[in-house]
């Protein structure tokens, strides 16, 4: 979920530049960070949209 991380980075830059209040940036970054962590975690440690790991005899097949 790189786009989520890019948004977090953009919020931090906007806060550092003074465009956004630091408290608001912290709140939004925390919310987005939870979403990114939830959407990229799975019981196996791999994205739910990917097939078996390469060690299972082939390349991992990920759906868009």
N, CA, C and O atoms as CSV, one atom per row, in Angstrom:
chain,resi,resn,atom,element,x,y,z
A,1,UNK,N,N,0.840,-1.170,0.000
A,1,UNK,CA,C,0.000,0.000,0.000
A,1,UNK,C,C,0.892,1.242,0.000
A,1,UNK,O,O,0.889,2.031,0.945
A,2,UNK,N,N,1.632,1.389,-1.053
A,2,UNK,CA,C,2.530,2.529,-1.149
A,2,UNK,C,C,1.800,3.853,-1.248
A,2,UNK,O,O,2.302,4.855,-0.740
A,3,UNK,N,N,0.644,3.902,-1.875
A,3,UNK,CA,C,-0.071,5.172,-1.996
A,3,UNK,C,C,-0.475,5.703,-0.624
A,3,UNK,O,O,-0.466,6.917,-0.416
A,4,UNK,N,N,-0.824,4.846,0.299
A,4,UNK,CA,C,-1.142,5.270,1.662
A,4,UNK,C,C,0.071,5.860,2.356
A,4,UNK,O,O,-0.028,6.860,3.066
A,5,UNK,N,N,1.215,5.231,2.143
A,5,UNK,CA,C,2.447,5.753,2.739
A,5,UNK,C,C,2.834,7.093,2.106
A,5,UNK,O,O,3.366,7.969,2.788
A,6,UNK,N,N,2.571,7.253,0.823
A,6,UNK,CA,C,2.847,8.528,0.153
A,6,UNK,C,C,1.975,9.645,0.726
A,6,UNK,O,O,2.442,10.772,0.892
A,7,UNK,N,N,0.725,9.342,1.026
A,7,UNK,CA,C,-0.173,10.336,1.627
A,7,UNK,C,C,0.332,10.719,3.014
A,7,UNK,O,O,0.331,11.896,3.375
A,8,UNK,N,N,0.761,9.735,3.783
A,8,UNK,CA,C,1.310,10.018,5.112
A,8,UNK,C,C,2.521,10.932,4.993
A,8,UNK,O,O,2.646,11.902,5.741
A,9,UNK,N,N,3.398,10.630,4.070
A,9,UNK,CA,C,4.597,11.447,3.861
A,9,UNK,C,C,4.209,12.868,3.453
A,9,UNK,O,O,4.797,13.837,3.934
A,10,UNK,N,N,3.229,12.990,2.575
A,10,UNK,CA,C,2.758,14.305,2.147
A,10,UNK,C,C,2.171,15.110,3.294
A,10,UNK,O,O,2.398,16.317,3.387
A,11,UNK,N,N,1.420,14.454,4.166
A,11,UNK,CA,C,0.870,15.130,5.341
A,11,UNK,C,C,1.983,15.631,6.261
A,11,UNK,O,O,1.912,16.736,6.797
A,12,UNK,N,N,2.994,14.811,6.432
A,12,UNK,CA,C,4.106,15.230,7.286
A,12,UNK,C,C,4.841,16.427,6.687
A,12,UNK,O,O,5.237,17.340,7.412
A,13,UNK,N,N,5.018,16.425,5.390
A,13,UNK,CA,C,5.665,17.569,4.732
A,13,UNK,C,C,4.811,18.815,4.881
A,13,UNK,O,O,5.328,19.890,5.186
A,14,UNK,N,N,3.508,18.680,4.668
A,14,UNK,CA,C,2.603,19.824,4.806
A,14,UNK,C,C,2.624,20.373,6.224
A,14,UNK,O,O,2.567,21.588,6.418
A,15,UNK,N,N,2.705,19.502,7.205
A,15,UNK,CA,C,2.790,19.945,8.592
A,15,UNK,C,C,4.102,20.652,8.870
A,15,UNK,O,O,4.124,21.686,9.536
A,16,UNK,N,N,5.191,20.102,8.365
A,16,UNK,CA,C,6.502,20.706,8.580
A,16,UNK,C,C,6.610,22.071,7.899
A,16,UNK,O,O,7.302,22.964,8.387
A,17,UNK,N,N,5.924,22.222,6.774
A,17,UNK,CA,C,5.956,23.493,6.044
A,17,UNK,C,C,4.987,24.519,6.639
A,17,UNK,O,O,4.994,25.684,6.240
A,18,UNK,N,N,4.162,24.091,7.585
A,18,UNK,CA,C,3.242,25.011,8.232
A,18,UNK,C,C,1.891,25.147,7.564
A,18,UNK,O,O,1.099,26.013,7.937
A,19,UNK,N,N,1.614,24.301,6.579
A,19,UNK,CA,C,0.313,24.351,5.903
A,19,UNK,C,C,-0.798,23.733,6.742
A,19,UNK,O,O,-1.962,24.115,6.621
A,20,UNK,N,N,-0.434,22.774,7.597
A,20,UNK,CA,C,-1.399,22.101,8.461
A,20,UNK,C,C,-0.926,22.148,9.900
A,20,UNK,O,O,0.276,22.166,10.164
A,21,UNK,N,N,-1.863,22.168,10.827
A,21,UNK,CA,C,-1.577,22.151,12.248
A,21,UNK,C,C,-0.944,20.809,12.625
A,21,UNK,O,O,-1.392,19.759,12.164
A,22,UNK,N,N,0.084,20.843,13.450
A,22,UNK,CA,C,0.804,19.626,13.837
A,22,UNK,C,C,-0.100,18.607,14.517
A,22,UNK,O,O,0.055,17.405,14.303
A,23,UNK,N,N,-1.039,19.069,15.328
A,23,UNK,CA,C,-1.957,18.151,16.005
A,23,UNK,C,C,-2.850,17.424,14.998
A,23,UNK,O,O,-3.103,16.226,15.119
A,24,UNK,N,N,-3.314,18.166,14.017
A,24,UNK,CA,C,-4.165,17.558,12.977
A,24,UNK,C,C,-3.376,16.557,12.151
A,24,UNK,O,O,-3.871,15.476,11.833
A,25,UNK,N,N,-2.138,16.923,11.801
A,25,UNK,CA,C,-1.287,16.002,11.036
A,25,UNK,C,C,-1.091,14.710,11.814
A,25,UNK,O,O,-1.220,13.623,11.252
A,26,UNK,N,N,-0.779,14.816,13.102
A,26,UNK,CA,C,-0.555,13.620,13.923
A,26,UNK,C,C,-1.794,12.725,13.949
A,26,UNK,O,O,-1.690,11.502,13.853
A,27,UNK,N,N,-2.960,13.343,14.078
A,27,UNK,CA,C,-4.213,12.581,14.122
A,27,UNK,C,C,-4.466,11.855,12.797
A,27,UNK,O,O,-4.804,10.672,12.784
A,28,UNK,N,N,-4.300,12.574,11.692
A,28,UNK,CA,C,-4.558,11.973,10.377
A,28,UNK,C,C,-3.524,10.911,10.024
A,28,UNK,O,O,-3.864,9.876,9.450
A,29,UNK,N,N,-2.258,11.166,10.367
A,29,UNK,CA,C,-1.213,10.176,10.104
A,29,UNK,C,C,-1.488,8.905,10.894
A,29,UNK,O,O,-1.313,7.803,10.373
A,30,UNK,N,N,-1.915,9.044,12.137
A,30,UNK,CA,C,-2.235,7.877,12.955
A,30,UNK,C,C,-3.367,7.069,12.323
A,30,UNK,O,O,-3.299,5.842,12.250
A,31,UNK,N,N,-4.400,7.765,11.871
A,31,UNK,CA,C,-5.530,7.076,11.227
A,31,UNK,C,C,-5.097,6.352,9.965
A,31,UNK,O,O,-5.447,5.190,9.760
A,32,UNK,N,N,-4.337,7.033,9.121
A,32,UNK,CA,C,-3.880,6.420,7.873
A,32,UNK,C,C,-2.913,5.275,8.133
A,32,UNK,O,O,-2.948,4.258,7.440
A,33,UNK,N,N,-2.063,5.434,9.116
A,33,UNK,CA,C,-1.111,4.386,9.443
A,33,UNK,C,C,-1.832,3.108,9.857
A,33,UNK,O,O,-1.398,2.011,9.504
A,34,UNK,N,N,-2.919,3.236,10.595
A,34,UNK,CA,C,-3.713,2.058,10.988
A,34,UNK,C,C,-4.345,1.392,9.770
A,34,UNK,O,O,-4.382,0.165,9.674
A,35,UNK,N,N,-4.839,2.205,8.845
A,35,UNK,CA,C,-5.445,1.653,7.624
A,35,UNK,C,C,-4.399,0.917,6.803
A,35,UNK,O,O,-4.644,-0.196,6.336
A,36,UNK,N,N,-3.236,1.529,6.624
A,36,UNK,CA,C,-2.158,0.894,5.856
A,36,UNK,C,C,-1.740,-0.412,6.524
A,36,UNK,O,O,-1.566,-1.425,5.848
A,37,UNK,N,N,-1.580,-0.396,7.837
A,37,UNK,CA,C,-1.168,-1.605,8.558
A,37,UNK,C,C,-2.214,-2.705,8.438
A,37,UNK,O,O,-1.869,-3.875,8.271
A,38,UNK,N,N,-3.486,-2.340,8.522
A,38,UNK,CA,C,-4.561,-3.326,8.432
A,38,UNK,C,C,-4.655,-3.926,7.040
A,38,UNK,O,O,-4.845,-5.133,6.891
A,39,UNK,N,N,-4.522,-3.084,6.020
A,39,UNK,CA,C,-4.701,-3.565,4.655
A,39,UNK,C,C,-3.491,-4.319,4.121
A,39,UNK,O,O,-3.603,-5.013,3.111
A,40,UNK,N,N,-2.350,-4.203,4.766
A,40,UNK,CA,C,-1.169,-4.919,4.291
A,40,UNK,C,C,-0.829,-6.131,5.137
A,40,UNK,O,O,0.109,-6.862,4.817
A,41,UNK,N,N,-1.576,-6.361,6.213
A,41,UNK,CA,C,-1.266,-7.507,7.067
A,41,UNK,C,C,-2.202,-8.673,6.760
A,41,UNK,O,O,-3.337,-8.493,6.319
A,42,UNK,N,N,-1.693,-9.848,7.005
A,42,UNK,CA,C,-2.498,-11.053,6.850
A,42,UNK,C,C,-1.934,-12.099,7.807
A,42,UNK,O,O,-0.825,-11.930,8.314
A,43,UNK,N,N,-2.666,-13.162,8.060
A,43,UNK,CA,C,-2.163,-14.198,8.973
A,43,UNK,C,C,-0.838,-14.804,8.525
A,43,UNK,O,O,-0.055,-15.258,9.358
A,44,UNK,N,N,-0.579,-14.817,7.221
A,44,UNK,CA,C,0.661,-15.402,6.707
A,44,UNK,C,C,1.753,-14.367,6.527
A,44,UNK,O,O,2.879,-14.716,6.172
A,45,UNK,N,N,1.442,-13.093,6.764
A,45,UNK,CA,C,2.431,-12.043,6.582
A,45,UNK,C,C,2.536,-11.572,5.144
A,45,UNK,O,O,3.400,-10.756,4.822
A,46,UNK,N,N,1.676,-12.069,4.285
A,46,UNK,CA,C,1.677,-11.679,2.868
A,46,UNK,C,C,0.346,-11.041,2.543
A,46,UNK,O,O,-0.655,-11.257,3.227
A,47,UNK,N,N,0.356,-10.269,1.510
A,47,UNK,CA,C,-0.876,-9.637,1.053
A,47,UNK,C,C,-1.885,-10.711,0.667
A,47,UNK,O,O,-1.524,-11.722,0.064
A,48,UNK,N,N,-3.137,-10.491,1.011
A,48,UNK,CA,C,-4.198,-11.450,0.700
A,48,UNK,C,C,-4.391,-11.630,-0.801
A,48,UNK,O,O,-4.927,-12.652,-1.230
A,49,UNK,N,N,-3.971,-10.668,-1.601
A,49,UNK,CA,C,-4.211,-10.747,-3.040
A,49,UNK,C,C,-3.104,-11.484,-3.787
A,49,UNK,O,O,-3.176,-11.622,-5.008
A,50,UNK,N,N,-2.082,-11.960,-3.074
A,50,UNK,CA,C,-0.976,-12.666,-3.710
A,50,UNK,C,C,-1.125,-14.169,-3.540
A,50,UNK,O,O,-1.676,-14.653,-2.550
A,51,UNK,N,N,-0.629,-14.882,-4.513
A,51,UNK,CA,C,-0.656,-16.331,-4.473
A,51,UNK,C,C,0.469,-16.871,-3.612
A,51,UNK,O,O,0.971,-16.166,-2.737
A,52,UNK,N,N,0.869,-18.101,-3.846
A,52,UNK,CA,C,1.898,-18.726,-3.027
A,52,UNK,C,C,3.239,-18.014,-3.190
A,52,UNK,O,O,3.492,-17.403,-4.228
A,53,UNK,N,N,4.094,-18.088,-2.180
A,53,UNK,CA,C,5.408,-17.463,-2.293
A,53,UNK,C,C,6.246,-18.172,-3.349
A,53,UNK,O,O,5.968,-19.325,-3.679
A,54,UNK,N,N,7.265,-17.505,-3.884
A,54,UNK,CA,C,8.103,-18.114,-4.918
A,54,UNK,C,C,8.701,-19.456,-4.501
A,54,UNK,O,O,8.954,-20.302,-5.359
A,55,UNK,N,N,8.931,-19.667,-3.222
A,55,UNK,CA,C,9.503,-20.929,-2.763
A,55,UNK,C,C,8.549,-22.104,-2.958
A,55,UNK,O,O,8.947,-23.259,-2.806
A,56,UNK,N,N,7.292,-21.816,-3.295
A,56,UNK,CA,C,6.305,-22.879,-3.497
A,56,UNK,C,C,6.344,-23.414,-4.927
A,56,UNK,O,O,5.460,-24.166,-5.340
A,57,UNK,N,N,7.365,-23.026,-5.673
A,57,UNK,CA,C,7.511,-23.585,-7.009
A,57,UNK,C,C,7.137,-22.657,-8.141
A,57,UNK,O,O,6.810,-23.132,-9.229
A,58,UNK,N,N,7.168,-21.407,-7.940
A,58,UNK,CA,C,6.851,-20.466,-9.013
A,58,UNK,C,C,6.834,-19.059,-8.498
A,58,UNK,O,O,7.064,-18.824,-7.311
A,59,UNK,N,N,6.562,-18.110,-9.379
A,59,UNK,CA,C,6.478,-16.712,-8.989
A,59,UNK,C,C,5.154,-16.428,-8.302
A,59,UNK,O,O,4.130,-17.024,-8.638
A,60,UNK,N,N,5.176,-15.540,-7.364
A,60,UNK,CA,C,3.927,-15.143,-6.700
A,60,UNK,C,C,3.038,-14.427,-7.712
A,60,UNK,O,O,3.498,-13.549,-8.442
A,61,UNK,N,N,1.798,-14.798,-7.749
A,61,UNK,CA,C,0.844,-14.184,-8.660
A,61,UNK,C,C,-0.046,-13.232,-7.879
A,61,UNK,O,O,-0.878,-13.666,-7.082
A,62,UNK,N,N,0.127,-11.943,-8.104
A,62,UNK,CA,C,-0.667,-10.943,-7.384
A,62,UNK,C,C,-1.703,-10.344,-8.307
A,62,UNK,O,O,-1.442,-10.058,-9.476
A,63,UNK,N,N,-2.877,-10.163,-7.752
A,63,UNK,CA,C,-3.951,-9.526,-8.507
A,63,UNK,C,C,-3.923,-8.042,-8.222
A,63,UNK,O,O,-3.652,-7.631,-7.093
A,64,UNK,N,N,-4.205,-7.219,-9.247
A,64,UNK,CA,C,-4.197,-5.767,-9.200
A,64,UNK,C,C,-4.787,-5.189,-8.037
A,64,UNK,O,O,-4.826,-3.965,-7.909
